[in-house]
């Protein structure tokens, strides 16, 4: 497996924790809470205190059905927050599908580009990332939020996601991105139904065979709420799916994930440390 060129304290032998800062009014679980610039910066600092290795700053919601924001609006949302967090020594990633936002974010101090489209939304993205030299999260993606649910059709989801990610890797490598920059994300919830998500989580070892670090983003997603539905069949609210997220984090870390992207950092940071201790003990027996 390739080694991502990003160093964070205490991350050598365990899964990393990426905390989420949504600078948006409409993100699926916490839209509006951190839309104010000062609130977003403070939240990012709090996530680091709780144990986040990386803070992922995004200015455009990718929830199912979400409309896109303008380039100018996205830049105005994320760049000041990234610059301020970087000034405080925080390892920041930027969650964006736009090459211009990625470039501005890296110039402001971002150390990783997290592109949920894997370079499909903006063909310039791979070339921009190649020029910056920062790690690049290539996620499995089949289309924008407004119609992605209609694209959740698979005969064998692990095989198809793996093959489609491999094709994306070949294309971004051809644009100058190096193997050492690449992180893969199976894209839980993006053109996937609940069964697809669970199958992909169980298939982490097969996805890891592609040879790249894996980022897993299950936090508060709909498939967890549906699993935990009440007697009346109503899905559990997003904010009450954190315990289920913890279970996924521990299992994903045990299965070999490089990083988990989560909203509630503290308990998830504990979970990855537990998983690391478990793996170390197993290696010594």
Secondary structure, 3 states (H helix, E strand, C coil): CCCCCCCCCCCCCCCEEEEEEECCCCCCCCCCCCCCHHHHHHHHHHHHHHCCCEEEEECCCCCCCCCCCCHHHHHHHHHHHHHHHHHCCCCEEEECCCHHHHHHHHHHCCCEEEECCCCCCCCCHHHHHHHHCCEEEEECCCCCCCCHHHHCCCCCHHHHHHHHHHHHHHHHHHCCCCHHHEEEECCCCCCCCHHHHHHHHHCHHHHHCCCCEEEECCCCCHHHHHHCCCCCCCCCCHHHCHHHHHHHHHHHHHHCCCEEEECCHHHHHHHHHHHHHHHHHHHCC
